[in-house]
Amino acid sequence: MDYLREALELARQGLGRTSPNPAVGAVLVRGGEVVGRGVHTWAGVKHAERLALEQAGEHARGATLYINLEPCAHEGRTSPCAEALIEAGVAKVVAATEDPNPRVAGRGFALLREAGVEVEIDPRHRAEAEEINMAFFHFMRTGLPLVTLKSAVTLDGKIAAPEDNSGWITSEQARAHVQIIRHQHDAILSGIGTVAADNPMLNDRSGLERSRPLLRIVADSQLRLPLDSRIVESCENDVLVFCTSIAPPARRAALEGMGVEVIVADGPGGRPDLRRIVQVLAERQYLSLMIEAGSKLNWAALEAGIVDRIFFYYAPKILGGMQSLPVAGGLGRRSRTDAIHLERVRLHQITETEFAVEAWTPREAG
């Protein structure tokens, strides 16, 4: 039996429930039988390894631990898991990959080996292990949150009609899939144009447990965000608005009075600085950001170079026309050779007639 595969599936149960920690699943096996399992969640505090050890009890001695990520070797909210494994008498650890956290990065494996515990890294599941914790790996390697640009588009690349925009581009199933993707992010960003037109909540409607509330962010140069908008009225210290220095002080005071945090971040073109938004999230240890916005902000994010991944949902529809808004507007690039190139392209079948395209910017390739 592929026990490491089981550990990966357990780790998936932690998605959205562990940030800023990674999602980890652990399986303890002795004599060909599973004696302990563990899944880390932020609310549960204890790491997956410790939960598996507690379940196994004395059966942990001489057992093999299968885990998707290297056991920690540093003091955090709990003491090092590598030490707990040694104390429990675990004989072998099989992991899918090393921990990219500089505070760990091989130290957990070294601690285990020094104590006589056999350590094996199984490369067959390395790519999948990194994908499960893609935001964590990205943050540890770059110091910045992973930024995903999401959009729902027609086959001809349009996101809005010039007049009536009632209804949806994609199906209910596709929109439910979006909520799962949204659940896996720490923060979401939209522009004031989209917020003013659609009055969205920008919340996580997956119904799944989160380690912390989804941080809702609005880029709003002049603080035009209505005080009676759904996003403001539902604010519980989870709404952040970035504006420019031309925003009226009275508007800022009014929003702050409703519990909204306002940050001035002057950027190019009289708009909030998108790079500054990403920096603020990094400083607060938000590992991932999802952008769900309109044509202008989509292009601004791509042009600013903050986008790491795109996730576009395609519906079997064509709007056509020169006035229908494209997924990315603005000035765009003036020549085909100057186009933004994407790599690691993957297709996801959503329904029988709908699909999503996932792709990465070149700096994340390889």
C-alpha angles and dihedrals in degrees: 000000000000100000092173088059088055090051090053092051090050089051090055088062088067097057109127090008102078111045128165083026123064123258109256134183125188133192123189116203130186126172092356093304130105108243099172142015132188140183121190120228126172093232091051090053095199117103121241093254093056093048090051091048092050091051092048097046111173090355088075090076109100092005129132120238118214113197138162095224136035112270112255121257100189135081113256129139084325133031118264114297091211089064092048090053091051092049091050091054098243107175102201141016122204113190134178096218147350121266110258091209106115088221089063111019098140097334092104092054091044091052091051094048092048088057092051097258112143112236126200128179110205107208094193091082100032096104093048092046091054092046092054089055097030094138093049093048091047093049093048092049099043106020088233134100119259107254119209121189108209127187141160111225143173120243089264091055100257125142102180140023121231093245128008111034098169116133128028136289094216133041130265089256091055092048090051088053089053089057090056090051090045090051089059092058129082097212141017128208131201136162128249091247092061093041093050093047100043104023091215128183092220088206134138107264096173091104089226126131117264131200089223137355119284105259108231114209130188125192102215117162097192100025095249091155105132116240089222094052116122092243092056096041091052094046115135101169088297102102123090124181124195115203139162130253091263091068112115113256090223091059091050092051091049093052093045088051087060091053097262117140113225124199125185111222114163113205139169119305094021091290131119114279107255092197089056090053090056091047092052090052090050091051089053093046098246102157100197142028128195118202115209105170147122133285097276097048091044091058093041089055093049092046092048089056095234096120116099099171138017124210111187122180112210124205123195093251137109123206099174123177131105094259099055108103118251121223089256119028130163120093095319123190119313099217136036092236089059094055120129106258122213130199140192091046117191131180121217119197107221102172133347090278104025132070139172129225118216119189139158136224114251095253089066095047124106 
